[in-house]
Amino acid sequence: MKSPHTRIPEGGLLRMCITLLLFSVPGLAQVTFTAAPEDLQLYPRDAQNKALVVISGKLARKNYTRAILEVSEEKKLIRTLTADFSATDSVSFDFRQEITAQPAEYDFKVILQDKNEKKETVLTREGIVCGDFIILYGQSNIKALVGIDDMEKQTDTRLLRNYDTPDPGKPEAMKWYRAHQPYASVGVVGLHLQSLILARYGIPTCVLNGSVGGANLVSLINPDETHTRTDSYYGRLYSRVKKAGALGKVRAIIWRQGEAETCNWYRDIEDYPFHFEQLYGQISRDYKGYTRFYNIQTGILYCNQMEEAGQLREYMRSTRYRFDNIETTNMHALPLSDDVHYTLEGYKKAAEELLPLLGRDIYGGKDNAEVHPPDIQKILITPSRDTLILVFEEDQKMVYPEARTVNGFTWKMEDYFYVNTTTAYTDDIVVKGRADRNRVYLSLKWGINDGYVTYLPSYSAFNPPVQEAHLTNSRGLRAMSFYKIPVTDALQRPEIVSAKAITDNRTQLVFREKDTYILEKRAGEGQDFRVLATLSGADRYEDALASPLAGTLEYRVKRMSEKSESEYSPVARITGAPVLSEAPDTRGMVFPNPFGTEDVFIRTARKVEAITAIARDGREIPLTFSRTGTEEYAIGTQKLEAGPYILSVKTPGGYQVFKTVKL
């Protein structure tokens, strides 16, 4: 036989879903298939966004001269492969066909042809897709069955997959399904997440949801390291993953669990770190190759009013720093349907907030600013001892909520910071809060020397639980709750003692002392500060501008150490004006102005050497350009976002500056 493709790579790209299939065609052919896909199977994509489908078999009789494989994409024939048989005792075929991870189903048909060119179909497989495996594990809030009937009605599952059995007692009955079957297997969060991934990134997925309502952490740990038992929750999930061909191919594991411990007793919470480390070790070994483990922090519950519940949520928050490959998020403030579970809209929102995290980590998402909920990094006390500074990640833009009244109750954020106290003993020490970039400032009624701060109550005073006041970032994601984070003395506030322009396109800043600083810059009030440089052992800095200083630049610094940092220095301002070292070119202009998606041109009598767009936040963006006429240049502005810009045009005699706006 002539093989149409080279052999499969060592170890195989895919699990052979059917290792031995015997098809008897009455009176004619008897074919033994040694590899073939199953209907609706999902093949995991590789780094090239492809997967290899193998269809091979042997014939018991030699009255056929050719095997034919027809490959269809979305019911349209895209390729035909043939294998001719020689007159030998061993008559076999081995077809290999790549498929692409895209919004498409593939069908395969194997046809045998005899010497009289009579054809007979001996295998048909339909609905094959290429994409990603995602595991959901935990208890009922990731099983997410509230509203499942409506969710299934809302979702087109043609390209979404599940691999399961209708009867957990019959693991041998596992097979491939579209994601709405078996009933309630995938759940609302999983089903909506699959739909979002397909819509945003065009990748089909298979979600394997092994979650169990009411399960505590201990019951979800694998009791059998040999993986021969399927009577445990972990064993059943592992068996599904293995039979689906997903071992080593899972892209993400999403975990939500902890209500069982919160609603039981404090010993379960004390033991939680030990058991979580045990479970995570098993998952890390058994599912090597997954991209990220997403740990969803439990909510604020009414069920068992223990202070230790805040301690449990703090441990969950900290797993991001304790273990490799863990990312954290939360479902705080999402609407509830009862005292523990969320509404359909709440579960859908959880999936929508997971999507940007998976997009950043797996799908090459570009919009990655603030996709993670704000997470506390340190808490500082100023030298006056009456102001706390909550420091979150550098890229967060914190939002402090105004007080608001809901159903006659006024929610004030100040009431949900616990300084050296617990949920049961509030003392109204926080009188006012405000946010500035990645920091939240809390003014205290009286000073403190040291201690700790907790954000959000350990339990809710309302049943069903409700918490309407939350710190958020500019994307609207609620901050991770934290518990008893120690207060550290802030470093001495720095000072910029000199700020001036030393040339047309260079400024100089001088600090009072040598130290480690983070220097930030913006182009005037109303804009965001952006990190310009991190300095070590420095007492000055020179900022080389891409073009002559036009307008006002503002700078500020903060001291940094391993465990602390300072308040920001007072803002230093440097004001300049557009500079031309030659007489103005009265023929210079930019058109059209303002502009949208059309081509943009500059007309100038001078030779252009470089063009830079200066955004209103101070960013300097080099632009491409090409000469289109004697005194005309076309500018590439595709990378510019909508907004006002200064175009700085460098020429042999100096600079020209134009104001323009992209619509």
Helices and strands as residue ranges (DSSP letters): E 21-24, E 30-35, E 42-44, E 50-59, E 64-73, E 76-84, E 91-100, E 106-114, E 119-138, H 140-143, H 148-154, E 161-164, G 171-173, E 175-178, H 187-201, E 205-209, G 218-220, H 233-243, E 250-256, H 259-262, H 266-286, E 292-297, H 308-322, E 326-330, H 344-361, E 376-381, E 387-392, E 398-399, E 404-406, E 409-411, G 413-416, E 417-419, E 430-436, E 439-444, E 452-455, E 472-473, E 482-489, E 496-503, E 506-522, E 530-544, E 551-559, E 572-576, E 589-591, E 600-603, E 610-615, E 620-629, E 632-636, E 643-651, E 654-662
